[in-house]
Amino acid sequence: MIGFPTSFLWGAATSAYQIEGSPLADGAGASIWHRFSREPGRVVGGATGDSACDHYRRYREDIALMAWLGINAYRFSVAWARVVPDGNGTLNPKGLGFYDRLVDALLAQGIEPMLTLYHWDLPAALEDRGGWLNPDSAKWFGDYAQVLFQALDDRVRLWLTLNEPWVSAVLGYLTGTHAPGRRGLREAALAAHHLLLAHAEAVTAYRAVGRHRIGIALNLEPQYAASAQAEDVEAAARRHIYVNRWFLDPILLGRYPAEIPQLFGADWPRRALQRAGLIRAPIDFLGVNYYSRALVVDDPSGRPARGRLVKRRDAQLTAMGWEIFPQGLTEMLLWIRREYGELPVYITENGAACNDPLPERGRVLDPGRARFLGRHLIAAQEALGRGVDLRGYFAWSLLDNFEWAYGYSKRFGLIHVDFATQRRTPKMSARFYRNLICRGGANL
Ligand SMILES: N#[N+]C[C@@H]1[C@@H](O)[C@H](O)[C@@H](O)[C@@H]2O[C@H]12
């Protein structure tokens, strides 16, 4: 098996609303998650990101932990409303100052920053103007991106425009289980289209001022038919279009899959097709967020893809109920290369929620997470050996954190966080990852 290149990035990932806390500190504006998490019933236990991991104040302690872990890269997101409180207008120097200090502190430890411009926390003031349903949203995002390019491109060399826009559109506008909590197929399709236009706006803006590399992080999930029945095979094919190609094709090919308007029917924004060509602003790399595969059966009632997910009885599951399926990562990476050509790829998220025990004598034994990471890194290594231009791996997540609608009930961290005391405890999986990084990924 081929080894990992010496230039390989061994990282960990987080996002602003999930770890920072202090959402309104120093002039920051509210985000849609600050508002959504306060609505009764939206988040398990009524949890909010008000404290989270208190990273806004403890970032130096956390960077010291990153240095201990031995990672050479760290993926984080910027809270848009911290930097531009009303989303499109006056800059908040104190908000930008936090990220300026964060980047400097990372570089001082030899840790490469990978900056995500948007990880689901739209400024609430822009939601009041229609949010991602407003055709102006792409320009709002481009203006915001420009602010960060000007301020940080002298030190940030890896940029991501959006994190999982499919989740933003589907959970935020179709199922309503994420902020802003809207429920409509037409809204989801329109939000998705504007998110894609926003991505292109930022990439185009970057080409004018940026000196480094920019991409996007997509949630990609291989779809398998639960049986050889034609209807299940067709349902898996429909979901493959819905989950994977709906975003990959416009970003990389400049056109929506022909099947997408059929899936959405009358709810598809017709004008979108004419403007799809605008979305293909060439990117420098693709971020792949991989967690699991989907096992699909036909379900005529399921909108829009008419497929339902099932689990094999003998499947190994994480605490999220997701099947542990590392071979799906290899297959997805190889498929991307076959379908879209040579493109540098980073695994921008991979990790597992586990039912970790509480810390005991300074240790948290989470062998399941260590095994998950090891198996997926072997799968990544397999893809490398078969020609995928894989540049790095970011474990999700550095810290236990606010898991969106699950609140603090699901723990993905390499490092345990006691949210009452904010005490950090590296788990067994952190030590596993640290040792692996020390070996450059050898002897997996
Ligand atoms: N759920 N889950 C874990 C993880 C979530 O915490 C991230 O914010 C998302 O980018 C992606 O969904 C993956």
The ligand as a Tripos MOL2 file, in Angstrom:
@<TRIPOS>MOLECULE
LIG
   13    14     1     0     0
SMALL
NO_CHARGES

@<TRIPOS>ATOM
      1 N1        -23.6430   15.3970   12.1070 N.1       1 LIG1
      2 N2        -22.6150   15.5940   12.1850 N.1       1 LIG1
      3 C1        -21.2460   15.8310   12.3190 C.3       1 LIG1
      4 C2        -20.7510   16.9600   11.3760 C.3       1 LIG1
      5 C3        -21.2680   18.3210   11.8220 C.3       1 LIG1
      6 O1        -20.9450   18.5690   13.1800 O.3       1 LIG1
      7 C4        -20.5860   19.3400   10.9220 C.3       1 LIG1
      8 O2        -20.8570   20.6770   11.3450 O.3       1 LIG1
      9 C5        -21.0760   19.1850    9.4790 C.3       1 LIG1
     10 O3        -20.1750   19.8850    8.6310 O.3       1 LIG1
     11 C6        -21.2000   17.7170    9.0440 C.3       1 LIG1
     12 O4        -22.3050   17.0390    9.4960 O.3       1 LIG1
     13 C7        -21.1470   16.6670    9.9540 C.3       1 LIG1
@<TRIPOS>BOND
     1     1     2 3
     2     2     3 1
     3     3     4 1
     4     4     5 1
     5     4    13 1
     6     5     6 1
     7     5     7 1
     8     7     8 1
     9     7     9 1
    10     9    10 1
    11     9    11 1
    12    11    12 1
    13    11    13 1
    14    12    13 1
@<TRIPOS>SUBSTRUCTURE
     1 LIG1         1 GROUP 0 **** ****
